[in-house]
Amino acid sequence: MDLAFNDINGEASTAAFGFKATSASLKPVHLAQVMFSHTLETVHSPDDLFTFAEKPSRTPSSDLEPHLKELFESSRGLTDEKLDNLRQKMRTVLANDDALYASQLGSAPTCTSDWFIINPSVGVTAGRFLYTLLNRAGEDIEQKLEEQLRDHHDAISLLFRPLVKDADESATTMKPWDEPVLGDAFADGCIAPEFVKGYTILSKHLKSNGGTDLNYPRDLRRVVKFGSVAFYLYMVNRYDELQNRAQRDGRLPIVLNYTGGTDNPVADASLDCARTAHSEVQRATRLGVEAVLDRDGYKDYSEQDIYDQLDAHEFLDLNRKSEEKIEEDYETFQAIFEADPAPDTFDRLVNAVSDAIHHSSSRFKTYTPQSTAQTFAWRAGILKPRGNRANKRRYRPDPEILEAILLSVIDPGDSMSLAELCEVLRTRYGIIVGGTENDRAHLEAWDIHIGASAAESDPLNNRNYEGFKQAVVDLGFAQEYADGVTIVTSPIQNT
């Protein structure tokens, strides 16, 4: 059996994480579609909406069916040029609601109504993992989500009602999420049960149908944002869990950089945390590669067997037509195999395949879980700066991400000191902002250190802690009193 790197990459991801995290296009909207369609147990495919909301540059109004041009009072009698402008404005409305990320089938309007739920082509198994978290959190959150998704009185639903009211409804493909073969994701000490607790608490902040203060898109956004955090933190903590070291080291540390700059010890530590996190994802994937190769019988290969098949070009399954490219691929893989110092032949093969999959030149055209986690994190608003060309990313979550995290640890009406909140975030999620006596020991256990700066002796507990406090205050969750104590309180919602 020839080694097909793309197949091994996907199967290794499934073995380690329980889902294929091998897509460059994975966005929070894809995970939302799976979570919400599983909650509703039905999907809608409003073709008219997708056609109308397509970019005018791709589908000009002159190509629209006549009935689509007459659906809206504001669109009747418009020239094609003016209708193009109207459609572009409607796309902007959807984009501002975080509902429209792209117009192609599989990643379009969602998050505000069951009309906008369609069967996705990306992120199915990853979305099922998040739905499993919701399902384990209890019936309350699913009931509230279903009520909100079926209530069509939000502005987005009302605006697009003419395009979707007759959309066909069909049963969604409901399959349970399968635990990863390398280890139970919900075992004691793992981080996934913390997300279940988080969704249980978050559900108490969601509105019930008929409440007096309705803002369903905000509630649905919170569910998706927390799911994005859960997806990312699960991936970066997985290797430590598989090695059974979680109890010893604690969660992988995530230093949030609230210093306002990038040239200081806290920013450096945040950068180190991000690099460590993505290295941990690669290491977990390597365990998956090992499991796949063992399953397929490669543990029985001798070194000579491998060299014989490499020389005969019968070892790799390459999607190449050029003999020159095929020869280069074999030379590259053999060089990786020969350079690995592992004494055991199978370990060398596992390392070589893992290194080839993660090859910096992307020579073997694989999009790895490591790349998926990093790209997803900046798309979700966890890492900054955004963009494919950005480098030196640090953890500075969007306010909406921070809000969802806070709502996952504080019950409605409860309060705690800011220092207590920081300790809860550290122990549950590995999030470190300063303010606790255990921060440095936690970081040092992962070989991450924060020194003094030229301006202050303890930037983590001074400038960063103050910056985090201000972010919590800005969200309306905290108040500082005259004695210097900051109390964090979750607002009581009208449910």
C-alpha positions as CSV (number, residue, x, y, z in Angstrom):
1,M,0.0,0.0,0.0
2,D,1.5,3.3,-1.1
3,L,1.6,6.2,1.3
4,A,-0.9,8.8,0.4
5,F,0.0,11.9,2.5
6,N,-3.4,13.6,2.3
7,D,-5.3,10.5,3.4
8,I,-2.9,9.9,6.2
9,N,-3.2,13.6,7.3
10,G,-7.0,13.3,7.5
11,E,-7.0,9.9,9.2
12,A,-4.3,11.0,11.7
13,S,-6.4,14.1,12.6
14,T,-9.4,11.9,13.2
15,A,-7.4,9.4,15.3
16,A,-6.0,12.2,17.5
17,F,-8.9,14.7,17.7
18,G,-12.0,12.9,16.6
19,F,-12.5,15.0,13.5
20,K,-10.8,16.1,10.3
21,A,-9.2,19.4,10.9
22,T,-7.5,19.6,7.5
23,S,-9.3,22.4,5.7
24,A,-8.0,25.8,4.8
25,S,-11.5,27.2,4.6
26,L,-12.8,26.1,8.0
27,K,-14.6,29.1,9.6
28,P,-16.8,29.5,12.7
29,V,-19.8,29.7,10.4
30,H,-19.3,26.1,9.3
31,L,-19.3,24.8,12.9
32,A,-22.3,26.9,13.6
33,Q,-24.2,25.4,10.8
34,V,-23.6,21.9,12.1
35,M,-24.4,22.8,15.7
36,F,-27.6,24.5,14.8
37,S,-28.8,22.0,12.2
38,H,-28.3,19.2,14.7
39,T,-30.2,21.2,17.3
40,L,-33.1,21.7,14.9
41,E,-32.8,18.2,13.3
42,T,-33.7,19.9,10.0
43,V,-32.0,22.0,7.4
44,H,-33.3,24.6,4.9
45,S,-31.7,25.3,1.6
46,P,-33.1,28.6,0.5
47,D,-31.8,28.7,-3.1
48,D,-33.4,32.0,-3.9
49,L,-31.6,33.7,-1.0
50,F,-28.2,32.3,-2.2
51,T,-28.9,33.5,-5.7
52,F,-30.0,36.9,-4.7
53,A,-27.1,37.4,-2.1
54,E,-24.5,36.3,-4.6
55,K,-21.9,38.9,-5.4
56,P,-23.2,41.1,-8.3
57,S,-19.8,40.9,-9.9
58,R,-20.3,37.1,-10.1
59,T,-24.0,37.0,-10.8
60,P,-25.1,40.3,-12.2
61,S,-28.7,41.4,-11.8
62,S,-29.2,41.1,-15.5
63,D,-28.9,37.3,-15.1
64,L,-31.4,37.0,-12.2
65,E,-34.8,35.3,-12.8
66,P,-37.6,37.9,-13.2
67,H,-39.4,36.8,-10.1
68,L,-36.3,37.6,-7.9
69,K,-36.3,41.2,-9.1
70,E,-39.9,41.8,-8.0
71,L,-39.8,40.3,-4.5
72,F,-38.9,43.5,-2.7
73,E,-40.9,46.7,-2.9
74,S,-37.6,48.6,-3.0
75,S,-36.3,46.5,-5.9
76,R,-39.2,46.7,-8.3
77,G,-38.6,48.7,-11.4
78,L,-34.9,49.3,-10.7
79,T,-32.3,49.2,-13.4
80,D,-29.9,46.3,-13.2
81,E,-27.2,48.7,-12.1
82,K,-29.2,50.0,-9.2
83,L,-30.3,46.5,-8.3
84,D,-26.7,45.5,-8.2
85,N,-26.1,48.2,-5.6
86,L,-29.1,47.1,-3.5
87,R,-27.9,43.5,-3.5
88,Q,-24.4,44.6,-2.5
89,K,-25.9,46.6,0.4
90,M,-27.9,43.5,1.5
91,R,-24.7,41.5,1.5
92,T,-23.2,44.1,3.7
93,V,-26.1,43.8,6.1
94,L,-25.5,40.0,6.4
95,A,-21.8,40.5,6.7
96,N,-22.2,43.0,9.6
97,D,-24.3,40.4,11.4
98,D,-21.5,37.8,11.0
99,A,-24.0,35.8,9.1
100,L,-22.4,35.9,5.6
101,Y,-18.8,34.8,5.2
102,A,-19.0,33.6,1.6
103,S,-21.8,33.0,-0.8
104,Q,-20.9,29.6,-2.1
105,L,-23.1,26.7,-1.0
106,G,-21.9,25.4,2.3
107,S,-20.7,28.7,3.9
108,A,-23.4,31.2,3.6
109,P,-26.1,32.9,5.8
110,T,-26.6,31.3,9.2
111,C,-26.8,32.3,12.9
112,T,-30.1,34.2,13.0
113,S,-32.8,31.8,11.7
114,D,-33.5,28.3,10.8
115,W,-34.0,29.6,7.3
116,F,-30.3,30.3,7.1
117,I,-29.3,26.8,8.1
118,I,-28.0,24.6,5.3
119,N,-26.2,21.3,5.1
120,P,-22.5,22.3,5.2
121,S,-19.7,20.7,3.2
122,V,-16.9,21.8,5.6
123,G,-16.4,21.1,9.3
124,V,-19.0,18.3,9.7
125,T,-17.2,16.1,12.2
126,A,-15.7,19.2,14.0
127,G,-19.2,20.7,14.3
128,R,-20.5,17.4,15.7
129,F,-17.8,17.6,18.4
130,L,-19.2,21.0,19.4
131,Y,-22.8,19.7,19.2
132,T,-21.7,16.9,21.6
133,L,-20.7,19.6,24.1
134,L,-24.1,21.3,23.7
135,N,-25.9,18.0,24.0
136,R,-24.0,17.0,27.2
137,A,-24.7,20.5,28.7
138,G,-28.4,19.5,29.0
139,E,-31.7,20.1,27.3
140,D,-32.1,23.7,28.4
141,I,-29.5,25.2,25.9
142,E,-30.8,23.2,23.0
143,Q,-34.4,24.1,23.7
144,K,-33.5,27.8,23.9
145,L,-31.5,27.6,20.7
146,E,-34.3,25.9,18.8
147,E,-36.8,28.5,20.0
148,Q,-34.5,31.3,19.0
149,L,-33.7,29.8,15.6
150,R,-37.4,29.3,14.8
151,D,-38.4,32.8,15.8
152,H,-38.3,34.9,12.7
153,H,-38.7,38.4,14.2
154,D,-35.1,39.5,14.1
155,A,-34.2,42.2,11.6
156,I,-32.2,39.8,9.3
157,S,-35.0,37.3,9.0
158,L,-37.6,40.0,8.4
159,L,-35.4,41.6,5.7
160,F,-34.9,38.4,3.8
161,R,-38.3,36.8,4.5
162,P,-39.5,37.0,0.8
163,L,-36.5,35.0,-0.3
164,V,-36.7,32.2,2.2
165,K,-40.3,31.7,3.3
166,D,-40.9,28.9,0.8
167,A,-37.5,27.2,1.2
168,D,-37.6,23.5,1.3
169,E,-37.1,21.8,4.7
170,S,-35.4,18.4,5.0
171,A,-34.1,16.2,7.8
172,T,-30.5,16.8,8.6
173,T,-28.0,14.0,8.6
174,M,-27.7,13.3,12.3
175,K,-24.8,11.2,13.3
176,P,-23.2,11.0,16.8
177,W,-19.6,12.2,17.2
178,D,-17.2,9.3,17.5
179,E,-14.5,9.5,20.2
180,P,-11.0,9.6,18.9
181,V,-9.3,6.2,18.9
182,L,-6.2,7.5,20.7
183,G,-8.1,8.4,23.8
184,D,-11.4,9.5,25.4
185,A,-11.8,13.2,25.0
186,F,-14.1,13.4,28.0
187,A,-11.9,11.5,30.5
188,D,-11.1,12.9,33.9
189,G,-8.6,15.8,33.7
190,C,-9.4,16.5,30.0
191,I,-10.5,20.0,28.9
192,A,-13.6,18.9,27.0
193,P,-15.7,18.5,30.2
194,E,-14.9,22.1,31.1
195,F,-16.5,23.2,27.9
196,V,-19.6,21.2,28.8
197,K,-19.7,23.1,32.1
198,G,-19.1,26.3,30.2
199,Y,-22.1,25.7,27.9
200,T,-24.2,24.8,30.9
201,I,-23.5,28.1,32.5
202,L,-23.7,30.0,29.2
203,S,-27.2,28.5,28.6
204,K,-28.5,30.4,31.7
205,H,-27.7,33.7,30.0
206,L,-29.6,32.9,26.8
207,K,-33.1,34.3,26.3
208,S,-36.2,32.1,26.3
209,N,-38.8,32.6,23.6
210,G,-41.2,35.3,24.7
211,G,-38.8,37.2,26.9
212,T,-39.1,41.0,27.2
213,D,-35.6,41.8,26.1
214,L,-35.0,39.8,22.9
215,N,-31.7,39.9,21.1
216,Y,-31.4,36.4,19.5
217,P,-28.5,37.1,17.1
218,R,-26.4,38.2,20.1
219,D,-27.2,35.0,22.0
220,L,-26.5,32.8,18.9
221,R,-23.3,34.7,18.4
222,R,-22.2,33.9,22.0
223,V,-22.9,30.2,21.4
224,V,-20.8,30.2,18.3
225,K,-18.0,32.3,19.8
226,F,-17.6,30.0,22.8
227,G,-17.7,27.0,20.5
228,S,-14.8,28.6,18.6
229,V,-12.8,28.9,21.8
230,A,-13.7,25.3,22.8
231,F,-12.7,24.0,19.3
232,Y,-9.3,25.7,19.5
233,L,-8.4,25.0,23.1
234,Y,-9.4,21.3,22.7
235,M,-7.0,21.0,19.8
236,V,-4.0,22.6,21.4
237,N,-4.4,20.6,24.7
238,R,-4.9,17.3,23.0
239,Y,-1.3,16.1,22.9
240,D,-0.9,16.7,26.6
241,E,-4.0,14.8,27.3
242,L,-3.0,11.9,25.2
243,Q,0.3,11.8,27.0
244,N,-1.5,11.7,30.3
245,R,0.3,14.8,31.6
246,A,-2.6,17.1,32.0
247,Q,-2.7,16.7,35.8
248,R,1.0,17.4,36.2
249,D,1.3,20.5,34.0
250,G,-2.2,21.9,34.0
251,R,-3.7,23.3,30.8
252,L,-1.5,24.6,28.1
253,P,-1.0,28.2,29.0
254,I,-2.7,30.9,26.9
255,V,-1.3,34.3,27.9
256,L,-3.7,37.0,26.7
257,N,-1.7,40.1,25.7
258,Y,-3.5,43.2,27.1
259,T,-0.4,45.4,27.4
260,G,-1.3,47.4,24.3
261,G,2.1,46.6,22.6
262,T,4.1,43.8,21.1
263,D,7.6,44.7,22.4
264,N,7.5,43.6,26.0
265,P,7.8,40.4,28.1
266,V,4.1,39.7,28.2
267,A,3.7,40.0,24.5
268,D,6.8,37.7,24.0
269,A,5.2,35.2,26.4
270,S,1.9,35.3,24.5
271,L,3.9,34.7,21.2
272,D,5.7,31.8,22.9
273,C,2.4,30.3,24.0
274,A,1.0,30.5,20.5
275,R,4.0,28.8,19.1
276,T,3.9,26.1,21.8
277,A,0.2,25.6,21.2
278,H,0.6,24.9,17.5
279,S,3.6,22.7,18.1
280,E,1.4,20.7,20.4
281,V,-1.1,20.2,17.7
282,Q,1.6,18.9,15.4
283,R,2.8,16.5,18.1
284,A,-0.8,15.2,18.5
285,T,-1.0,14.7,14.8
286,R,2.2,12.8,14.8
287,L,0.6,10.4,17.3
288,G,-2.2,10.0,14.8
289,V,0.2,9.3,12.0
290,E,1.8,6.6,14.2
291,A,-1.6,5.0,14.8
292,V,-2.5,5.0,11.1
293,L,0.8,3.5,9.9
294,D,0.7,0.9,12.6
295,R,-2.9,0.0,11.5
296,D,-1.7,-0.3,7.9
297,G,1.1,-2.7,8.8
298,Y,4.2,-0.5,8.3
299,K,5.5,-1.5,11.7
300,D,6.7,-4.7,10.1
301,Y,8.7,-2.9,7.4
302,S,12.5,-3.2,7.7
303,E,14.8,-0.3,6.8
304,Q,15.8,-2.3,3.6
305,D,12.1,-2.8,2.7
306,I,11.6,1.0,2.8
307,Y,14.7,1.7,0.7
308,D,13.8,-0.9,-1.9
309,Q,10.4,0.6,-2.4
310,L,11.7,4.1,-2.4
311,D,14.3,3.2,-5.1
312,A,11.5,1.5,-7.2
313,H,9.2,4.5,-6.7
314,E,6.6,2.2,-5.2
315,F,6.3,3.7,-1.7
316,L,4.5,7.0,-2.2
317,D,1.1,7.7,-3.7
318,L,1.8,11.0,-5.4
319,N,-0.7,13.0,-7.5
320,R,1.9,14.0,-10.0
321,K,2.2,13.6,-13.8
322,S,5.7,15.0,-14.2
323,E,8.4,12.3,-13.7
324,E,10.8,15.1,-12.7
325,K,8.4,16.2,-9.9
326,I,7.9,12.6,-8.8
327,E,11.7,12.1,-8.6
328,E,12.0,15.3,-6.5
329,D,9.3,14.1,-4.1
330,Y,11.0,10.8,-3.6
331,E,14.4,12.5,-3.1
332,T,12.8,14.9,-0.6
333,F,11.1,12.1,1.4
334,Q,14.2,9.9,1.5
335,A,16.3,12.8,2.7
336,I,13.8,13.4,5.5
337,F,13.8,9.7,6.4
338,E,17.6,9.5,6.4
339,A,18.1,12.6,8.5
340,D,15.8,11.5,11.3
341,P,17.9,10.3,14.3
342,A,15.4,7.8,15.8
343,P,17.1,4.4,16.3
344,D,13.9,2.5,15.6
345,T,13.0,2.1,11.9
346,F,9.2,2.5,12.5
347,D,9.8,5.6,14.6
348,R,11.9,7.1,11.8
349,L,9.2,6.3,9.3
350,V,6.5,7.9,11.5
351,N,8.7,11.0,12.0
352,A,9.4,11.2,8.3
353,V,5.8,11.0,7.3
354,S,4.8,13.5,9.9
355,D,7.6,15.8,8.8
356,A,6.6,15.4,5.2
357,I,3.0,16.3,6.0
358,H,4.1,19.4,7.9
359,H,6.8,20.3,5.3
360,S,7.4,24.0,5.4
361,S,7.3,24.2,1.6
362,S,3.9,22.5,1.4
363,R,5.6,20.3,-1.2
364,F,3.2,17.4,-0.5
365,K,0.1,19.7,-0.6
366,T,-1.3,18.8,2.8
367,Y,-3.2,21.2,5.0
368,T,-2.5,20.0,8.5
369,P,-4.4,20.3,11.8
370,Q,-1.6,22.7,12.9
371,S,-2.4,25.1,10.1
372,T,-6.1,24.6,10.6
373,A,-5.9,25.5,14.3
374,Q,-3.8,28.6,13.6
375,T,-5.9,29.9,10.7
376,F,-9.2,29.2,12.5
377,A,-7.9,31.1,15.6
378,W,-7.3,34.3,13.8
379,R,-10.5,34.0,11.8
380,A,-12.4,33.5,15.0
381,G,-10.8,36.5,16.7
382,I,-8.6,34.6,19.2
383,L,-5.2,35.4,17.6
384,K,-4.0,38.7,16.3
385,P,-3.1,39.9,13.8
386,R,-5.4,38.4,11.3
387,G,-4.6,37.5,7.7
388,N,-2.7,34.7,5.9
389,R,0.4,36.8,5.6
390,A,0.6,37.9,9.2
391,N,3.2,36.4,11.5
392,K,4.1,36.6,15.2
393,R,0.5,36.2,16.2
394,R,-0.4,36.7,19.9
395,Y,-3.5,36.0,21.9
396,R,-5.7,39.1,22.1
397,P,-9.3,38.0,21.8
398,D,-12.0,40.1,20.3
399,P,-14.4,41.6,22.9
400,E,-17.1,39.1,21.7
401,I,-14.8,36.2,22.3
402,L,-13.9,37.5,25.8
403,E,-17.6,38.0,26.6
404,A,-18.5,34.4,25.7
405,I,-15.6,33.2,27.9
406,L,-16.8,35.2,30.8
407,L,-20.4,34.1,30.4
408,S,-19.2,30.5,30.5
409,V,-17.7,30.8,34.0
410,I,-20.1,33.2,35.8
411,D,-23.7,32.4,36.6
412,P,-26.2,35.1,36.1
413,G,-26.2,37.4,39.1
414,D,-23.1,35.9,40.7
415,S,-20.0,37.9,41.5
416,M,-16.4,37.3,42.3
417,S,-13.3,39.4,42.6
418,L,-11.2,40.0,39.5
419,A,-8.4,37.9,41.0
420,E,-10.8,35.0,41.6
421,L,-11.9,35.3,38.0
422,C,-8.3,35.1,36.8
423,E,-7.7,32.0,38.8
424,V,-10.9,30.3,37.4
425,L,-9.8,31.1,33.9
426,R,-6.3,29.7,34.5
427,T,-7.4,26.5,36.1
428,R,-10.3,25.7,33.7
429,Y,-9.0,26.9,30.4
430,G,-5.3,27.7,30.9
431,I,-6.0,31.4,30.2
432,I,-3.4,33.6,32.0
433,V,-3.7,37.4,32.3
434,G,-1.9,38.0,35.6
435,G,-3.4,38.5,39.0
436,T,-2.8,35.1,40.6
437,E,0.2,33.7,42.5
438,N,0.2,30.5,40.4
439,D,0.7,32.2,37.0
440,R,4.5,32.0,36.8
441,A,4.7,28.4,38.1
442,H,2.1,27.4,35.5
443,L,4.1,29.0,32.7
444,E,7.4,27.7,33.9
445,A,6.0,24.1,33.8
446,W,5.7,24.7,30.1
447,D,9.1,26.3,29.8
448,I,7.6,29.8,29.2
449,H,9.0,32.6,31.2
450,I,8.1,36.3,31.7
451,G,10.9,38.5,32.8
452,A,11.0,42.2,33.9
453,S,10.8,45.0,31.4
454,A,12.8,48.2,31.4
455,A,9.7,50.1,32.7
456,E,8.4,47.7,35.3
457,S,9.5,44.7,37.4
458,D,6.3,42.6,36.9
459,P,4.5,43.5,33.7
460,L,2.2,40.5,33.9
461,N,0.6,41.5,37.2
462,N,0.8,45.3,36.5
463,R,0.2,46.5,33.0
464,N,-1.3,43.3,31.6
465,Y,-3.6,42.7,34.6
466,E,-4.8,46.3,34.4
467,G,-5.4,46.0,30.7
468,F,-7.5,42.9,31.2
469,K,-9.4,44.6,34.0
470,Q,-10.3,47.5,31.7
471,A,-11.4,45.1,29.0
472,V,-13.8,43.4,31.5
473,V,-15.0,46.8,32.6
474,D,-15.6,47.9,29.0
475,L,-17.8,44.9,28.5
476,G,-19.9,45.9,31.5
477,F,-19.0,42.9,33.7
478,A,-16.9,44.7,36.3
479,Q,-16.7,47.7,38.6
480,E,-13.7,49.0,40.6
481,Y,-14.4,50.2,44.1
482,A,-12.7,52.9,46.2
483,D,-10.8,50.3,48.2
484,G,-9.1,49.1,44.9
485,V,-11.1,45.8,44.7
486,T,-12.6,45.0,41.3
487,I,-15.8,42.9,41.4
488,V,-16.9,41.0,38.4
489,T,-20.6,40.4,38.1
490,S,-22.5,38.7,35.3
491,P,-25.6,40.7,34.4
492,I,-29.0,39.1,35.2
493,Q,-30.8,38.4,31.9
494,N,-34.5,38.6,31.3
495,T,-35.2,35.0,30.4
